[in-house]
Amino acid sequence: MTNDFRDLLIILSEHAEEATIHNEGWDYHLEWRDGDCIVTQTKQYCID
């Protein structure tokens, strides 16, 4: 994760209740739960 991408996640956490970002083969899902910002990272897979 680059510093620019980490900065984007921080900015989103300050302004969005929920967001999903796709970056370099990964999905990052940001959501607020019980006052905490949770970021879940998931690898994207292509199944033929």
C-alpha positions as CSV (number, residue, x, y, z in Angstrom):
1,M,0.0,0.0,0.0
2,T,1.5,3.3,-1.0
3,N,1.5,6.4,1.2
4,D,-0.8,8.2,-1.3
5,F,-3.3,5.3,-1.1
6,R,-3.1,5.2,2.7
7,D,-3.7,9.0,2.7
8,L,-6.8,8.4,0.5
9,L,-8.2,5.8,3.0
10,I,-7.6,8.3,5.9
11,I,-9.5,11.1,4.0
12,L,-12.3,8.7,3.1
13,S,-12.6,7.6,6.8
14,E,-13.1,11.2,7.8
15,H,-15.9,11.9,5.2
16,A,-17.6,8.6,4.2
17,E,-19.6,6.1,6.3
18,E,-18.8,3.3,3.8
19,A,-16.7,3.0,0.7
20,T,-15.1,0.4,-1.5
21,I,-11.8,1.1,-3.4
22,H,-10.2,-1.2,-6.0
23,N,-6.4,-0.8,-6.3
24,E,-3.8,-3.1,-7.9
25,G,-5.7,-6.3,-7.7
26,W,-7.1,-5.6,-4.2
27,D,-10.5,-4.4,-2.8
28,Y,-10.5,-2.2,0.3
29,H,-13.8,-1.9,2.0
30,L,-14.1,0.9,4.6
31,E,-16.9,1.1,7.1
32,W,-17.7,2.4,10.5
33,R,-18.7,0.0,13.2
34,D,-19.4,1.0,16.8
35,G,-17.4,4.2,16.4
36,D,-14.4,2.5,14.8
37,C,-13.3,2.7,11.2
38,I,-12.7,-0.8,9.9
39,V,-10.8,-1.4,6.6
40,T,-11.0,-4.9,5.1
41,Q,-8.5,-5.9,2.4
42,T,-9.6,-8.6,-0.1
43,K,-7.6,-10.0,-3.0
44,Q,-9.4,-9.9,-6.4
45,Y,-9.5,-13.2,-8.2
46,C,-10.4,-13.9,-11.8
47,I,-12.1,-17.3,-12.3
48,D,-12.6,-18.5,-15.9
